[in-house]
Amino acid sequence: MNSQDGSLCIFIRNFYENITGITGELRDITVGHPTISEDCNNIIQLSEEAAFIDLNQASFYKKIANIAIHILYVSPLKTAISKTGPLNQYLKVEEFKALRATPNHQNAIVAIFYAIHLLNQEIDNKIEVSCHSLSELVQTLCAINMHDENETNLYQSLISTTKHLALLLEQITYKTNSTLQYQLCPGDL
């Protein structure tokens, strides 16, 4: 997986306006850096240099989850999704309200869809996620306290979340690509 090709930047440029309904310069919706390109380069570099898991021993799913959790950790996007944005038309009213009320939901959405984008580049049968699952997953990921003053607690939480997201990505991949699945355990052990 070559993450140094700027694909996160390209992905966000193509994806963000479509999913959120927000237009304008990407630098106007980012935090900390003058351009989204710098944000993306920093996130990818950080995900490789300060990984939440051992990348040498990691499966493809764990490597992708590591990048996704780093996107959430860095949270480069500050602008919430729009009430009139394209995503709104696919969510039930309650799902949209819950999503909109979830702090940092925009970064979780980008992280999830970027992870799916990376998976879809490597598999035959494309995977998708339902809007209901997206809403629940965003709320779950955003429940992590990214500002925990106890660095040990935060780091352990990020490791755990990365592993849980990797398992979820693996399972949704197997749903449409059963030939990729590891050997099954017998059900009558």
C-alpha positions as CSV (number, residue, x, y, z in Angstrom):
1,M,0.0,0.0,0.0
2,N,1.7,3.2,-1.2
3,S,0.3,6.0,1.0
4,Q,2.9,8.5,-0.1
5,D,1.1,9.3,-3.4
6,G,-1.1,12.0,-2.1
7,S,-4.2,9.8,-2.4
8,L,-5.6,11.1,0.9
9,C,-5.5,14.7,-0.4
10,I,-7.0,13.7,-3.7
11,F,-9.7,11.6,-1.9
12,I,-10.7,14.5,0.4
13,R,-10.8,17.0,-2.5
14,N,-13.1,14.7,-4.5
15,F,-15.1,13.4,-1.5
16,Y,-15.6,16.2,1.0
17,E,-17.8,18.6,-1.1
18,N,-19.9,15.7,-2.3
19,I,-20.6,14.2,1.1
20,T,-21.0,17.4,3.0
21,G,-22.4,19.9,0.6
22,I,-19.7,22.4,1.6
23,T,-18.0,24.3,-1.2
24,G,-15.2,26.8,-1.2
25,E,-11.5,26.5,-0.7
26,L,-10.4,23.4,1.2
27,R,-8.0,25.6,3.3
28,D,-11.2,27.3,4.7
29,I,-12.4,24.0,6.2
30,T,-9.1,22.7,7.7
31,V,-7.4,23.3,11.0
32,G,-3.7,23.9,11.7
33,H,-2.3,24.1,8.2
34,P,-2.8,26.5,5.3
35,T,-3.6,23.7,2.8
36,I,-5.4,20.4,2.9
37,S,-2.3,18.9,1.1
38,E,-0.1,19.7,4.1
39,D,-2.7,18.2,6.5
40,C,-2.8,15.0,4.5
41,N,0.9,14.7,4.1
42,N,1.3,15.2,7.9
43,I,-1.4,12.6,8.6
44,I,0.1,9.9,6.3
45,Q,3.6,10.6,7.7
46,L,2.4,10.4,11.3
47,S,0.4,7.2,10.6
48,E,3.6,5.6,9.5
49,E,6.1,7.0,12.0
50,A,3.9,7.0,15.1
51,A,1.6,4.0,14.3
52,F,-0.8,2.9,16.9
53,I,0.1,-0.7,16.1
54,D,3.2,-2.6,14.9
55,L,2.9,-2.0,11.1
56,N,5.6,-4.7,10.4
57,Q,3.3,-7.4,11.7
58,A,0.0,-5.8,10.7
59,S,-2.5,-7.1,8.2
60,F,-3.7,-4.8,5.4
61,Y,-6.9,-4.2,7.5
62,K,-4.9,-3.0,10.5
63,K,-2.7,-0.7,8.3
64,I,-5.8,0.9,6.8
65,A,-7.4,1.2,10.3
66,N,-4.2,2.9,11.5
67,I,-4.5,5.5,8.8
68,A,-8.2,6.0,9.5
69,I,-7.7,6.5,13.2
70,H,-4.8,8.9,12.5
71,I,-7.2,11.0,10.4
72,L,-9.6,11.1,13.3
73,Y,-6.8,11.8,15.8
74,V,-5.4,14.7,13.8
75,S,-9.0,15.9,12.7
76,P,-8.0,18.3,10.0
77,L,-11.6,19.2,9.0
78,K,-13.4,21.7,11.2
79,T,-16.6,22.3,9.2
80,A,-19.6,20.1,10.1
81,I,-21.7,18.5,7.5
82,S,-24.5,20.6,6.1
83,K,-28.2,20.1,6.8
84,T,-28.7,20.4,3.1
85,G,-25.7,18.4,1.9
86,P,-26.0,15.2,-0.2
87,L,-25.5,12.9,2.8
88,N,-28.6,14.2,4.4
89,Q,-30.8,12.7,1.7
90,Y,-29.6,9.2,2.5
91,L,-30.0,9.3,6.3
92,K,-33.1,9.0,8.3
93,V,-34.0,12.2,10.2
94,E,-33.0,10.6,13.5
95,E,-29.7,9.3,12.1
96,F,-28.8,12.8,10.6
97,K,-29.6,14.5,13.9
98,A,-27.5,12.0,15.9
99,L,-24.6,12.4,13.4
100,R,-24.8,16.2,13.4
101,A,-24.8,16.3,17.2
102,T,-21.7,14.1,17.3
103,P,-18.6,16.4,17.7
104,N,-16.0,15.7,15.0
105,H,-18.3,13.7,12.9
106,Q,-16.9,15.2,9.6
107,N,-13.4,13.7,10.3
108,A,-14.9,10.3,11.3
109,I,-16.9,10.2,8.1
110,V,-13.8,11.0,6.0
111,A,-11.8,8.4,7.9
112,I,-14.4,5.7,7.4
113,F,-14.9,6.4,3.7
114,Y,-11.1,6.7,3.1
115,A,-10.6,3.3,4.7
116,I,-13.3,1.8,2.4
117,H,-11.7,3.6,-0.6
118,L,-8.3,2.0,0.2
119,L,-9.9,-1.4,0.6
120,N,-11.8,-1.1,-2.6
121,Q,-8.6,-0.5,-4.5
122,E,-7.4,-3.9,-3.5
123,I,-10.4,-6.2,-3.8
124,D,-12.6,-7.5,-6.7
125,N,-16.1,-6.9,-5.2
126,K,-16.5,-3.4,-3.9
127,I,-17.6,-3.0,-0.3
128,E,-20.2,-0.4,0.9
129,V,-21.6,0.6,4.3
130,S,-25.2,1.3,5.0
131,C,-26.1,4.8,6.2
132,H,-27.4,3.4,9.5
133,S,-24.0,1.6,10.0
134,L,-22.2,4.8,9.1
135,S,-24.1,6.8,11.6
136,E,-23.5,4.2,14.4
137,L,-19.8,3.9,13.5
138,V,-19.2,7.6,13.4
139,Q,-20.8,8.0,16.9
140,T,-18.7,5.1,18.2
141,L,-15.4,6.4,16.8
142,C,-16.1,10.0,18.0
143,A,-16.8,8.7,21.5
144,I,-13.0,8.4,21.9
145,N,-11.6,11.2,24.1
146,M,-8.9,12.5,21.7
147,H,-8.0,15.1,24.3
148,D,-7.4,12.8,27.3
149,E,-4.8,14.4,29.4
150,N,-3.5,11.0,30.5
151,E,-1.4,10.0,27.5
152,T,-1.2,6.4,28.5
153,N,-5.0,6.1,28.5
154,L,-5.3,7.9,25.2
155,Y,-2.7,5.8,23.5
156,Q,-4.3,2.5,24.8
157,S,-7.6,3.7,23.6
158,L,-6.2,4.5,20.1
159,I,-4.6,1.1,19.9
160,S,-7.8,-0.6,20.9
161,T,-9.9,1.4,18.5
162,T,-7.5,0.7,15.6
163,K,-7.7,-3.0,16.3
164,H,-11.5,-2.9,16.5
165,L,-11.8,-0.9,13.3
166,A,-9.5,-3.3,11.6
167,L,-11.8,-6.2,12.6
168,L,-14.9,-4.4,11.3
169,L,-13.1,-3.5,8.0
170,E,-12.1,-7.2,7.6
171,Q,-15.7,-8.4,8.2
172,I,-17.3,-6.0,5.8
173,T,-14.7,-7.0,3.2
174,Y,-15.6,-10.6,3.6
175,K,-19.3,-9.9,3.2
176,T,-18.7,-9.3,-0.5
177,N,-15.4,-11.1,-0.9
178,S,-15.7,-14.4,0.9
179,T,-12.7,-15.9,-0.9
180,L,-10.4,-13.5,1.0
181,Q,-11.5,-14.8,4.3
182,Y,-9.1,-16.6,6.6
183,Q,-9.8,-20.2,7.3
184,L,-13.0,-20.6,9.3
185,C,-13.0,-22.1,12.8
186,P,-15.3,-25.1,13.0
187,G,-18.5,-24.1,14.7
188,D,-18.7,-27.3,16.9
189,L,-15.4,-26.9,18.8
